[in-house]
Structure formats: structure tokens, C-alpha cells
Amino acid sequence: MTAVRTRFAPSPTGFLHLGGARTALFSWAYARHFGGTFVLRIEDTDLERSTPEAVQAIIDGMQWLGLQHDEGPFFQMQRMDRYREVLARMLADGTAYHCYSSSEEVEAMRERLRAAGEKPRYDGTWRPAPGKTLPPVPAERKPVVRFRNPLDGDVSWDDVVKGRITISNRELDDLVIARPDGTPTYNFCVAVDDWDMQITHVIRGDDHVNNTPRQINILAALGAPLPFYGHLPMILGADGEKLSKRHGAVSVMEYPAEGFLPEAMLNYLARLGWSHGDDEIFSMEQFCAWFDLDHLSKSAAQFNPEKLAWVNNHYIKQSDDVRLAELTSPVLVTMGADFHDAPQLDAVIGLLKERADTIQALAESAMLFYRQPVPDAALLAQHLTPAIKPALAQFLTQLGSIAWDKTAIAGLIKEVLAAHQLKMPQLAMPLRLVLTGQLQTPSIDSVIVLFGQAVTTARIQQYL
Ligand code: GLU
């Protein structure tokens, strides 16, 4: 078998969206599976819509995900000489021809066919044929180049995802492959590139299914080997609609900003339209080992933000606290965190990460330790009653003489509860309020351990 070569070929007209990232992931993983080569190609021939920012956004997105390409990025705009060379060759060998019909004439012929109840297409006026005399070349008119598509027969391919697809050549026009100014058009560039870059497997979204027979015909006319094609069904929102802003972030780079980990994103994307038994959580090493283009789903995948959050929570729980602290710290800064006399962030994260779906959520809960508590007066009155104050005072006194760890603090709490005949919440709630300003915190002994003796003592003292 020839070495596997796959490619990701985005058009740089916006951000890298989830569908594009999944295409990149599958192409990358398939190349990795076979120790092959993954090529990045930027399809930037649409000058009006392509921007350098979008190129950067694609590169940033792939870098964040760790989808390292082995070759490229190749830019189509830098390959114009090559396209011209191939066009000249096709004109010379008769697989393409000059067409001088004006766009108005082409529109009129389409209209005529439509009126006659036929499929609107180019009528072949300028298509050379044995014994046919072509019309005189109109003065001052620059021709387009058309591909001489076979008139009869079918184009078929065994789509790796969808199975056998057959399109009649009668459905296909003599495609314009170069404009009057000589610039090549989309399907032609893709065919030449896939040939030159020796792509063996084209994995892309199924919005390209209609382009495939055209590209296959062009490749055949060039005498180029045909790659395998696999067209991935769309990713839809949970409501079955095309994925859009309404369903959550569509741009991959919004996810780091919202506190998702790249490994969670990859793991989640891998399951959009592919499965390996019931496995939900797996590493990219496992994925690359498994991913052989089998078990791809024929139906559209549904984007499920809750599941993504669940996967992210899994990877947050697995992550090293120091790494999470590095990711959380800048978010805390934007939230106005005060790190003075405050506990170590990695220790705080160790306590809180179990429940956090995102880095943002982790930062929000960590703020507990990085802001001055401002307990609500009504809540204080409710929880810090005169009956409770003596218990709190005893707790404070004895706090000075115990070992500073969770077991000792929990032991002291129990002792005070017993001495004053109180139940746990009667002491834990006022402690939470005076230490953090809120009633919902992780277990109070863990919170106290992290605050440390000086802060804990100072905060309780204010209320006695
Ligand atoms: N440039 C095309 C796109 O961004 C992809 C072309 C292809 O994969 O063949 O949709």
C-alpha cells in the first residue's frame, strides 16, 4: 500500500469552526494511524473573502488542538504558475478548451434549456468535436477555459463514509476551470493540488459531495491517480438545525477562552460521527490507534454542549493542579482576585476541580479565596446568633493550639459542637459566612486549612 497522505484544506474566510476542526482531526488521525503524512493547504483563491487573520485563526486553532501538520501550509495563491502550466497542458491535449460565450449568452442558453424543461447547462457551443466548425472568435473578448467533461457514462466512487455514489456525466456541465483573466477556479485547483500533493485520502465535509465527480473527472483527464474520498456528515445543533451561534460557540478558539481544555475538545470532536464501541473517554494516542475510517456514521452528528462540559470536567479532574493553576490564574486576575495573604492557587484548585466543568467555573469558585468576604447582614443575623457566639469563641481560642491539618480542624469542630450541644450546620454556616461571605463552600475544614491560621483567626475575630 502506498504511504497514506491526507490533507486539511480550509478556505481562510473566517474562524476555524467545529466542523473544520473535526475534519482536520480525522484527517490528522488517519495519517497518524498509518504513520503517514498530514498536509495543511490553505485554499485562499477567493480573494474577496480570504484574509490573513483567518489564516492565522486556522493555524492558531490547529495549534491549540495539537493537530500538527507534517507538510505545508501550502497556499493556493502561491501555486498560480503551476495551475497555468496544467491549464496550458489541458488546452494542448484537448481535455480543456477556450469558450468565448459571454456570460449573457451562457445565461440565455441556460434559460432556453430551462424553458424546454431541461437541466440548465452550457450547450457546448465552443466545445470542439471532430468535423465541427467553431464560431468565429469575437474580437476583444477574453475566453474562459472549460473542462471537456465526458458527455456520457457515470462517475462513481466508493465513498469511505457514504458507500457507493454514482453521478451521471449528463448532470455535469463543462466546468469553467479558468476565468477570462486566466485565474483558475476552485474545483480545478483542488484537483491539481490533490494530485501534486499525492493525497491518498480526501476526508472532508459532505457539502463537497457535489464537487467530487467534477474533481474525479479532472483528475482522470490529467492521468492522475484517484484518492479515496470520505465525506463526513454535518454537525448539527441539538435541535437538528445547522450548527450556529445559537447552539454555543462555533469557533474553536472561543473554547480556550471559555475554559475548555484542548484534550477535552479533541476527545469530544472525535465522537462526533465516529464511535469505538461505547468508549467515550480516550486519549489521542488511542484514537489514532483506532481510527481507520471504519465506524464513521452516515447520519449527521449532534453537537451537545452538556456532553462537552462533561468531557471537559473529566479532563479537568485528571489534570495536574499546577497546570490548572496556570490556566486559571489569568482568569482570576480579570475577576479582580486579590492574592495577598491568600492560599496557594494549586491547593485551592485541588479542592475545587472535582466540580468544575470549565476553567472559568474553576476560577469563579476559586474567587472564594481571593476576595474580601462581605457577609450579608441579614444572613449574619440569622446564622451568627448570640447562642452561637460562645461556640465560635471557643473554636477560635483552641484553633491556636492544634496542628494545622484537616483532621485536627475537623476534630476541633466536633469537640466544640459536643461542648455546646450544637449540630454541624449551626457552627459550619456562621464559619462559612465570616470566612468567605457565602453559605456554599466546600467542606468547612478544608476551607479553613487552606485559608491558614492567620486569615482564619482575623476573620473570625471581627465578629466576636
Ligand atoms: N476549501 C474547502 C472548504 O474550506 C475544502 C476543500 C476540500 O477539502 O476539498 O470548505
Boltz pocket constraint, residues with backbone or C-beta under 6 A from the ligand:
constraints:
  - pocket:
      binder: B
      contacts: [[A, 7], [A, 8], [A, 9], [A, 10], [A, 11], [A, 43], [A, 190], [A, 203], [A, 204], [A, 205], [A, 208]]
      max_distance: 6.0
